[in-house]
């Protein structure tokens, strides 16, 4: 099994946090989004993961090294591919065409999920979907009487289905997808300046390939600050239910209280503070004389005399002051 993770976009809706770090590497619950994504996929795979290909822009050698380590932690070989121009989802997947051979999962790195199914290795393909109340803003699937997916409709104006595609796909034959992606590009099948992956999937269904829906229990978005903070909350609750160790042994607490679930990374320091619930503090963060609830602090953030909730602070950010709902980028200083 191979996994392709297109993640070349910078994540403009999550700015300022994506000005220095690509969105898939923003941590939730103390772990980068993309790391959690491939872990989620590994849990539903029936076969071992051999290679993980990350399709990126010009992110620099440090981030490339971090992505290789993400794959290594799952026992897979990590590979880096580049998408130099934003030409759409089909083009992004084709940038990793060396991995389009045999069973493959394509997973766009802006969402997390929880599911209770296993991939059937004999199925032609599986599309992860989530039942939603208002499907008009999403791409949805259309099924026949045998519950096989026969079409893909983007933002339907009339009701087609309430099962929205969340951006994760399994194909037993990656080579067949590769051929259809080449067909789209070779024949200029472009919409609004982009080549779209559902157009290639539709051609596969027209040739007899049958996809099954893989319905997920929860779909967690990381598109902007508000939903990323909510995703952090849900991830901490999952990890707490699994009895995972969320507080690093090196964390130091002086006259402070932690209300679980919370994540405290290596060398975090709390002094005269109350933290939690649903707070993630990255490595080396220092919190003094403060109350923090439902927030994410990346590594080496410093908080003094503050009352924060529903906030995100970047790495090396410094904040001293009043009660706020903040979204503060890396290296910012307030107070």
C-alpha positions as CSV (number, residue, x, y, z in Angstrom):
1,X,0.0,0.0,0.0
2,X,1.2,3.5,-0.9
3,X,-0.2,6.9,0.3
4,X,0.0,10.1,-1.6
5,X,-0.5,13.3,0.4
6,X,-1.0,16.5,-1.8
7,X,-0.1,19.5,0.4
8,X,1.4,22.1,-1.8
9,X,-1.0,24.9,-0.8
10,X,0.0,27.3,2.0
11,X,-3.4,27.4,3.7
12,X,-4.3,31.0,3.4
13,X,-7.5,30.6,5.6
14,X,-5.3,29.6,8.5
15,X,-3.0,32.7,8.3
16,X,-1.0,34.0,10.1
17,X,-0.1,30.5,11.3
18,X,0.8,29.3,7.8
19,X,3.1,32.2,6.9
20,X,6.1,30.3,8.3
21,X,4.8,26.7,8.4
22,X,2.6,24.8,5.9
23,X,-0.9,24.1,7.3
24,X,-0.4,20.3,7.4
25,X,2.5,20.8,9.8
26,X,0.5,22.9,12.3
27,X,0.2,20.8,15.4
28,X,-3.1,19.7,17.0
29,X,-2.9,17.8,20.3
30,X,0.9,18.2,20.0
31,X,1.3,16.4,16.7
32,X,1.3,17.8,13.1
33,X,-2.0,17.5,11.2
34,X,-0.3,15.4,8.4
35,X,1.2,13.0,11.0
36,X,-2.3,12.4,12.5
37,X,-3.8,12.0,9.0
38,X,-1.4,9.2,7.9
39,X,-1.9,7.5,11.3
40,X,-5.7,7.6,10.8
41,X,-5.2,6.0,7.3
42,X,-2.9,3.4,8.7
43,X,-5.6,2.3,11.2
44,X,-8.1,1.6,8.4
45,X,-5.6,-0.1,6.0
46,X,-5.7,-3.9,5.7
47,X,-2.1,-3.9,4.3
48,X,1.2,-2.5,5.5
49,X,2.1,1.0,4.2
50,X,5.3,0.8,2.1
51,X,5.7,4.4,0.9
52,X,4.2,7.8,1.6
53,X,4.7,10.5,-1.0
54,X,4.2,14.2,0.0
55,X,3.4,16.6,-2.8
56,X,4.7,20.0,-1.7
57,X,5.7,23.4,-2.9
58,X,9.0,25.1,-2.0
59,X,8.9,24.4,1.7
60,X,12.6,24.1,2.3
61,X,14.9,21.2,3.5
62,X,13.9,21.3,7.1
63,X,10.2,20.7,6.4
64,X,11.1,18.0,3.9
65,X,13.2,16.3,6.5
66,X,10.3,16.5,9.0
67,X,7.9,14.8,6.4
68,X,10.4,12.0,5.8
69,X,10.4,11.4,9.6
70,X,6.6,11.3,9.6
71,X,6.7,8.4,7.2
72,X,9.5,6.7,9.0
73,X,7.6,6.7,12.3
74,X,4.9,4.6,10.5
75,X,7.5,2.1,9.1
76,X,7.2,3.5,5.6
77,X,9.6,5.1,3.2
78,X,9.0,8.9,2.7
79,X,9.3,10.5,-0.7
80,X,9.1,14.2,-1.7
81,X,7.4,15.4,-4.9
82,X,6.9,18.9,-6.0
83,X,3.9,20.8,-7.5
84,X,5.4,24.0,-8.9
85,X,2.1,25.5,-10.1
86,X,-1.4,25.3,-8.5
87,X,-3.1,23.4,-11.3
88,X,-5.6,21.5,-9.3
89,X,-6.1,18.3,-7.4
90,X,-5.6,16.0,-10.4
91,X,-2.4,17.7,-11.3
92,X,-1.2,17.4,-7.7
93,X,-1.8,13.7,-7.5
94,X,0.0,13.2,-10.9
95,X,3.1,14.9,-9.5
96,X,3.6,11.7,-7.5
97,X,2.9,9.4,-10.4
98,X,5.8,7.2,-9.5
99,X,3.7,5.9,-6.6
100,X,0.6,5.4,-8.8
101,X,1.1,1.6,-9.2
102,X,-0.9,-1.0,-7.2
103,X,-3.0,-0.2,-4.2
104,X,-2.9,3.5,-3.3
105,X,-4.6,6.0,-0.9
106,X,-4.8,9.6,-1.9
107,X,-5.4,11.9,1.1
108,X,-5.5,15.7,0.9
109,X,-3.8,17.0,4.1
110,X,-6.4,19.5,5.4
111,X,-8.7,17.2,7.2
112,X,-8.8,14.5,9.9
113,X,-11.3,11.8,10.5
114,X,-12.5,8.9,12.7
115,X,-13.9,5.7,11.1
116,X,-14.8,2.2,12.1
117,X,-14.2,0.4,8.8
118,X,-11.3,-1.4,7.2
119,X,-10.3,-1.1,3.6
120,X,-11.4,-4.1,1.6
121,X,-8.4,-4.9,-0.5
122,X,-10.6,-6.6,-3.1
123,X,-12.7,-3.5,-3.7
124,X,-12.0,-1.4,-6.9
125,X,-12.0,1.7,-4.8
126,X,-13.3,3.4,-1.7
127,X,-14.2,7.1,-1.2
128,X,-14.3,8.4,2.4
129,X,-17.6,10.3,2.9
130,X,-19.5,12.0,5.7
131,X,-23.2,12.5,6.0
132,X,-23.9,16.3,6.4
133,X,-27.0,18.4,6.7
134,X,-26.3,20.9,3.9
135,X,-24.4,19.3,1.0
136,X,-24.7,22.3,-1.3
137,X,-21.2,23.6,-0.4
138,X,-19.4,20.3,-1.0
139,X,-18.7,17.7,-3.6
140,X,-21.0,14.7,-3.1
141,X,-21.4,11.2,-4.5
142,X,-24.2,9.7,-6.5
143,X,-24.9,6.0,-6.0
144,X,-26.9,3.3,-7.7
145,X,-29.2,0.7,-6.1
146,X,-26.2,-1.5,-5.2
147,X,-24.7,1.4,-3.1
148,X,-21.9,1.7,-5.7
149,X,-20.7,5.2,-6.5
150,X,-21.5,6.1,-10.1
151,X,-20.9,9.9,-10.2
152,X,-19.4,12.9,-8.4
153,X,-21.2,16.2,-8.2
154,X,-19.5,19.4,-7.1
155,X,-21.7,21.8,-5.0
156,X,-25.1,20.5,-6.2
157,X,-27.8,23.1,-6.6
158,X,-30.5,20.5,-6.2
159,X,-30.3,17.5,-3.8
160,X,-28.3,14.7,-5.1
161,X,-26.9,13.1,-1.9
162,X,-26.0,14.1,1.6
163,X,-22.7,12.2,1.6
164,X,-19.9,14.7,1.1
165,X,-16.4,13.6,-0.1
166,X,-13.9,14.5,2.5
167,X,-10.8,14.3,0.2
168,X,-9.5,10.7,0.9
169,X,-9.6,8.0,-1.8
170,X,-8.5,4.3,-2.1
171,X,-7.9,2.7,-5.4
172,X,-6.8,-0.9,-5.9
173,X,-5.2,0.0,-9.2
174,X,-3.2,3.1,-9.0
175,X,-2.0,2.7,-12.5
176,X,-5.5,3.1,-13.9
177,X,-5.8,6.4,-12.1
178,X,-2.5,7.5,-13.4
179,X,-3.7,6.9,-17.0
180,X,-6.8,8.9,-16.5
181,X,-4.9,11.8,-14.9
182,X,-2.6,11.9,-17.9
183,X,-5.7,11.8,-20.2
184,X,-7.2,14.9,-18.4
185,X,-4.0,16.9,-18.8
186,X,-3.1,15.7,-22.3
187,X,-6.6,16.7,-23.5
188,X,-6.8,20.0,-21.7
189,X,-9.8,19.0,-19.6
190,X,-9.4,22.0,-17.3
191,X,-12.0,23.8,-15.3
192,X,-11.4,27.3,-13.9
193,X,-7.7,26.9,-14.5
194,X,-7.4,23.5,-12.7
195,X,-7.5,19.8,-13.4
196,X,-9.9,18.1,-11.0
197,X,-9.5,14.6,-9.5
198,X,-13.3,13.8,-9.6
199,X,-13.1,14.1,-13.4
200,X,-10.6,11.3,-13.5
201,X,-12.6,9.2,-11.1
202,X,-15.7,9.7,-13.2
203,X,-13.9,8.3,-16.2
204,X,-12.9,5.3,-14.2
205,X,-16.6,4.6,-13.2
206,X,-17.6,5.0,-16.8
207,X,-15.1,2.2,-17.7
208,X,-16.7,-0.1,-15.1
209,X,-14.7,0.6,-11.9
210,X,-17.0,0.6,-8.9
211,X,-16.3,2.6,-5.9
212,X,-17.8,2.0,-2.5
213,X,-18.4,4.7,0.1
214,X,-16.4,4.5,3.3
215,X,-18.5,6.5,5.7
216,X,-16.7,8.2,8.6
217,X,-18.0,8.9,12.1
218,X,-16.4,12.3,12.4
219,X,-14.8,14.7,10.0
220,X,-12.5,17.3,11.5
221,X,-11.6,20.3,9.5
222,X,-8.4,22.4,10.0
223,X,-9.2,25.1,7.5
224,X,-9.2,28.2,9.8
225,X,-8.4,29.2,13.4
226,X,-11.8,28.4,14.8
227,X,-12.2,24.9,13.4
228,X,-8.5,24.1,14.1
229,X,-9.0,24.9,17.8
230,X,-12.2,22.7,17.8
231,X,-10.2,19.9,16.1
232,X,-7.5,20.2,18.8
233,X,-10.3,19.8,21.4
234,X,-11.6,16.6,19.8
235,X,-8.1,15.1,19.2
236,X,-7.2,15.7,22.9
237,X,-10.5,13.9,23.9
238,X,-9.7,10.9,21.6
239,X,-6.1,10.6,23.0
240,X,-7.4,11.0,26.6
241,X,-9.9,8.2,26.0
242,X,-7.0,6.0,24.7
243,X,-5.1,6.7,28.0
244,X,-2.2,8.1,26.0
245,X,0.4,10.1,28.0
246,X,-0.3,13.7,27.1
247,X,2.0,15.4,29.7
248,X,5.7,15.0,29.0
249,X,7.7,13.9,32.1
250,X,10.0,16.9,31.7
251,X,7.1,19.4,32.1
252,X,7.5,21.5,35.3
253,X,4.5,22.8,37.3
254,X,4.8,25.2,40.2
255,X,1.6,26.1,42.1
256,X,-0.4,25.2,38.9
257,X,-3.4,23.2,37.9
258,X,-4.1,21.1,34.7
259,X,-7.7,20.4,33.8
260,X,-7.6,17.5,31.4
261,X,-7.5,16.7,28.6
262,X,-4.4,18.8,27.9
263,X,-1.1,18.2,26.0
264,X,2.1,19.5,27.5
265,X,5.2,19.0,25.4
266,X,8.8,18.7,26.4
267,X,10.2,21.3,28.9
268,X,6.9,23.1,29.3
269,X,6.8,25.3,32.4
270,X,3.7,26.3,34.3
271,X,3.8,28.7,37.2
272,X,0.8,30.1,39.2
273,X,-1.5,29.1,36.3
274,X,-4.6,27.1,35.4
275,X,-4.5,25.3,32.1
276,X,-7.3,23.4,30.5
277,X,-9.4,21.8,29.5
278,X,-8.5,21.3,25.8
279,X,-5.1,23.1,25.7
280,X,-2.0,22.1,23.8
281,X,1.3,23.6,24.8
282,X,4.2,22.9,22.5
283,X,7.8,22.2,23.5
284,X,9.5,24.8,25.7
285,X,6.4,27.0,26.2
286,X,6.2,29.0,29.4
287,X,2.9,30.0,31.1
288,X,3.0,32.3,34.1
289,X,0.2,33.8,36.2
290,X,-2.3,32.9,33.6
291,X,-5.5,31.0,32.8
292,X,-5.8,29.2,29.4
293,X,-8.7,27.3,28.1
294,X,-9.4,25.6,24.7
295,X,-6.3,26.9,22.9
296,X,-3.2,25.9,21.0
297,X,0.3,27.2,21.8
298,X,3.1,26.1,19.5
299,X,6.6,25.6,20.7
300,X,8.5,28.1,22.9
301,X,5.5,30.4,23.3
302,X,5.6,32.7,26.4
303,X,2.4,33.7,28.2
304,X,2.3,36.1,31.2
305,X,-0.6,37.6,33.1
306,X,-3.1,36.4,30.6
307,X,-6.6,35.0,30.4
308,X,-6.9,33.2,27.1
309,X,-9.5,31.0,25.5
310,X,-10.3,29.8,21.9
311,X,-6.8,31.0,20.8
312,X,-3.9,30.0,18.7
313,X,-0.4,31.3,19.3
314,X,2.6,30.5,17.0
315,X,6.1,29.4,17.9
316,X,8.2,31.9,19.9
317,X,5.1,34.2,20.3
318,X,5.1,36.3,23.4
319,X,1.9,37.6,25.0
320,X,1.4,39.6,28.2
321,X,-1.9,41.2,29.0
322,X,-5.7,40.9,29.1
323,X,-8.4,38.3,28.4
324,X,-8.4,37.7,24.7
325,X,-9.5,35.4,21.9
326,X,-6.2,35.4,19.9
327,X,-4.7,34.3,16.7
328,X,-1.1,35.2,17.0
329,X,1.6,34.3,14.5
330,X,5.2,33.0,15.1
331,X,7.6,35.4,16.8
332,X,4.8,38.0,17.5
333,X,5.1,40.0,20.7
334,X,2.2,41.7,22.5
335,X,2.5,43.3,25.9
